[in-house]
Amino acid sequence: MHNYKHLEQNRKSLRNNSTSAEAFLWKHLSKKQLEGRKFRRQHSIENYIGDFFCPSECIIIELDGETHNNPVVQEKDEIRDEFLKT
């Protein structure tokens, strides 16, 4: 359910090509800087890849940039969000 092998290259690509907002947030989440909580970057659950994931709190943080200002992408985002809420 977590980090399927077939998404490994996608996760690596997203980590290596992060947005400036993702890079900024990662500086503050990495190395357990947020109250000792461990976060992972580009963590997949089923076939969805979240930007940041905290396993101890079951929190997923998704930073949606300019590419998400498209009605088709927004519809897919809503489906993803509903799935991840479960």
C-alpha positions in Angstrom: 0.0 0.0 0.0 2.9 2.4 0.7 5.7 3.1 -1.8 4.9 0.7 -4.5 8.0 -0.3 -6.5 6.4 0.8 -9.9 6.2 4.4 -8.6 9.9 4.5 -7.4 11.2 6.4 -10.4 8.3 8.9 -10.3 9.1 9.5 -6.6 12.8 10.0 -7.3 12.1 12.4 -10.1 9.7 14.5 -8.0 12.3 14.6 -5.2 15.1 15.7 -7.6 12.9 18.3 -9.3 11.1 19.8 -6.3 9.5 23.2 -6.5 10.9 26.1 -4.6 8.0 25.9 -2.1 8.6 22.2 -1.6 12.4 22.8 -1.0 11.6 25.6 1.5 9.1 23.5 3.4 11.5 20.5 3.4 14.2 22.6 5.1 11.8 23.0 8.0 10.4 19.5 8.1 13.6 17.4 7.6 15.7 16.1 10.4 12.7 16.0 12.8 12.7 19.7 13.2 8.9 19.9 13.7 8.5 18.8 17.3 10.6 15.7 16.6 8.3 14.3 14.0 9.8 12.5 11.0 8.6 13.4 7.6 9.2 11.7 4.3 9.3 13.4 0.9 7.4 12.1 -2.1 5.8 9.2 -0.3 3.3 7.1 -2.1 0.1 5.6 -0.8 -1.6 3.3 -3.3 -1.0 5.1 -6.6 -0.9 8.6 -5.2 2.3 10.4 -4.4 2.1 13.0 -1.6 4.7 15.7 -1.2 5.3 15.1 2.5 4.2 12.3 4.8 4.5 12.0 8.6 3.8 8.3 9.5 3.5 8.8 13.2 0.7 11.3 12.7 -0.7 9.9 9.4 -0.5 13.4 8.0 0.0 14.1 4.3 1.0 17.5 3.1 0.4 18.4 -0.6 1.6 21.6 -2.1 -0.4 22.4 -5.2 1.3 24.9 -7.5 0.3 26.6 -10.7 -0.2 23.3 -12.6 -3.1 22.6 -10.3 -5.1 25.7 -11.6 -6.6 23.6 -14.3 -10.2 22.2 -14.0 -9.1 18.7 -15.2 -6.2 18.6 -12.7 -8.5 20.0 -9.9 -11.0 17.2 -10.5 -8.2 14.6 -10.2 -6.9 16.4 -7.0 -10.4 16.1 -5.5 -10.5 12.4 -6.2 -7.0 12.0 -4.7 -7.8 14.0 -1.6 -11.0 12.0 -0.9 -9.1 8.8 -1.3 -6.2 9.9 1.0 -8.7 11.1 3.7 -9.8 7.5 4.1 
